[in-house]
Amino acid sequence: MLENNVLSRIRELCNNCNYSFYRLSKESDVPESTINSLFLNNNYPSIPTLYKLCDGLHITMSDFFLIEPAPGYITEESKLFLKKINLL
């Protein structure tokens, strides 16, 4: 069974942040069992749960649904790269 788009996006953002579901649970204050259940049952999270997950990922709900990053958006990898350049 394929994941729905919302779950795929959550997984993508977790991978980008190097977050396990355990870490996402701790950052978002959503029980890990809830996160695992979403993926196991291929369910959409409720709006309040999605809001908490976004908060745990340090993004807004708008950012969550963006297909492409906003023009001013800088990835964590880019931020690290810029810090290294500034040290030169």
C-alpha positions in Angstrom: 0.0 0.0 0.0 1.4 3.4 -1.0 1.5 6.2 1.6 -0.9 9.1 1.2 0.7 12.4 0.2 0.5 13.9 3.7 2.4 10.9 5.2 4.9 11.0 2.4 5.5 14.7 3.1 5.9 13.9 6.8 8.4 11.2 6.0 10.3 13.5 3.6 10.6 16.3 6.2 11.7 13.8 8.8 14.4 12.5 6.5 15.5 16.1 5.7 15.8 16.9 9.4 17.3 13.5 10.2 14.4 12.9 12.6 13.2 9.4 13.6 9.6 9.1 14.5 10.7 9.0 18.1 12.5 12.4 17.7 9.5 13.8 15.9 7.3 12.6 18.8 9.5 14.4 21.3 9.7 17.6 19.3 6.0 17.8 18.5 4.5 16.4 21.7 2.6 13.8 19.7 2.8 10.3 21.0 5.0 8.0 19.0 2.2 5.5 19.0 0.0 8.0 17.2 2.7 8.7 14.6 3.3 5.0 14.0 -0.5 4.3 13.8 -0.9 7.0 11.1 1.7 5.2 9.0 0.6 1.7 9.8 -3.0 2.4 8.9 -2.2 5.0 6.1 -4.4 7.5 7.8 -4.4 11.3 7.5 -3.6 13.1 10.7 -6.2 15.5 12.2 -5.5 19.2 11.7 -4.5 19.7 15.3 -2.1 16.7 15.1 -0.6 18.0 11.8 -0.2 21.4 13.4 1.8 19.8 16.2 3.9 17.8 13.8 4.7 20.9 11.8 5.6 22.7 15.0 7.9 19.8 15.9 9.5 20.1 12.4 9.9 23.8 12.9 7.8 24.7 9.9 4.4 26.3 9.4 1.4 24.5 8.0 1.9 26.7 4.9 5.4 25.4 4.5 4.2 21.8 4.9 1.9 22.2 1.8 4.4 24.1 -0.4 5.4 22.1 -3.4 8.6 24.1 -3.8 10.4 26.1 -1.1 9.5 29.7 -0.9 12.0 32.1 -2.6 13.5 33.1 0.8 13.7 29.5 2.1 17.1 28.2 3.0 17.6 24.5 3.8 19.6 23.4 6.8 22.2 22.1 4.5 22.5 25.5 2.9 22.7 27.2 6.2 25.6 25.0 7.2 27.3 25.7 3.9 27.0 29.4 4.4 28.4 29.2 7.9 31.4 27.4 6.6 31.9 30.0 3.9 31.7 32.8 6.5 34.5 31.1 8.4 36.9 31.5 5.4 
